[in-house]
Amino acid sequence: MKRPDPPPQDAARDAEILQAAFDVFAEKGFHGARMLDVASRARASKATLYARYPSKEALFEALMAWSTRQGTEALDAIAADEKLD
């Protein structure tokens, strides 16, 4: 089941959490990373993390979707750059 998009006021916080998750997964790998590590890095409680992502797998899936969107937005910006024509 797809997680609903967060309200706009939560999007910035989700981005901070997902960036923290990226850093933790990059450093420790999937199996070595703990939700507590991500919460600590994001300066959030574990309750905040679990309210948004019910499991480490759900967090990782959200991270992959977020990363894909970030890459797509960057490519769209490059494609829209008229200086490249």
matplotlib code that plots the C-alpha trace (Angstrom):
import matplotlib.pyplot as plt

x = [0.0, 1.4, 2.0, 0.0, 2.0, 2.7, 1.1, 3.2, 4.3, 5.7, 7.5, 10.6, 10.8, 10.4, 13.3, 15.5, 14.6, 15.2, 18.6, 19.5, 18.4, 20.5, 23.6, 23.0, 22.3, 25.4, 27.6, 26.2, 24.4, 20.8, 21.4, 23.7, 21.5, 19.0, 15.9, 17.5, 20.5, 18.3, 16.2, 19.4, 20.9, 17.6, 17.3, 13.9, 12.4, 11.9, 8.1, 8.3, 10.2, 7.8, 4.8, 6.0, 7.6, 6.3, 9.5, 13.0, 11.9, 9.2, 11.8, 14.2, 11.4, 10.5, 14.2, 14.4, 11.3, 12.6, 16.0, 14.4, 12.3, 15.4, 17.2, 14.3, 13.9, 17.6, 17.4, 14.2, 16.1, 19.0, 16.7, 14.9, 18.1, 18.0, 21.7, 22.2, 20.5]
y = [0.0, 3.4, 5.8, 9.0, 12.2, 14.1, 17.5, 20.3, 21.4, 17.9, 17.6, 19.4, 17.3, 14.1, 15.3, 15.8, 12.3, 10.7, 12.5, 11.2, 7.7, 8.0, 8.9, 6.0, 3.4, 4.6, 4.3, 1.1, -0.8, -1.9, -4.7, -2.6, 0.5, 0.8, 3.0, 4.5, 5.5, 7.3, 8.9, 10.2, 11.5, 13.3, 14.6, 12.9, 10.5, 6.9, 7.5, 10.3, 7.9, 5.0, 7.3, 8.1, 4.8, 1.6, -0.4, -0.1, -1.7, 1.0, 3.7, 2.2, 2.1, 5.7, 6.6, 5.0, 6.8, 10.1, 9.6, 8.8, 12.0, 14.0, 12.6, 13.1, 16.8, 17.4, 15.9, 18.0, 21.1, 20.3, 19.5, 22.8, 24.8, 26.9, 27.5, 23.8, 24.2]
z = [0.0, -1.0, 1.9, 1.4, 0.7, 3.8, 4.4, 3.1, 6.6, 7.2, 3.8, 5.1, 8.2, 6.2, 3.9, 7.0, 8.2, 4.8, 4.5, 7.9, 6.8, 3.7, 5.7, 8.2, 5.5, 3.5, 6.6, 8.1, 5.4, 5.6, 8.1, 10.3, 10.4, 13.3, 13.5, 16.6, 14.6, 12.1, 14.8, 16.5, 13.3, 12.4, 16.0, 16.2, 18.6, 17.7, 18.1, 15.4, 13.1, 13.6, 13.2, 9.7, 8.8, 10.6, 9.9, 8.7, 5.4, 5.0, 5.7, 3.2, 0.6, 1.3, 1.0, -2.4, -3.7, -2.3, -3.9, -7.2, -7.0, -6.1, -9.2, -11.5, -10.3, -10.9, -14.4, -15.2, -14.1, -16.4, -19.3, -18.8, -18.8, -22.0, -21.9, -22.9, -26.2]

ax = plt.figure().add_subplot(projection="3d")
ax.plot(x, y, z, "-o")
ax.set_aspect("equal")
plt.show()
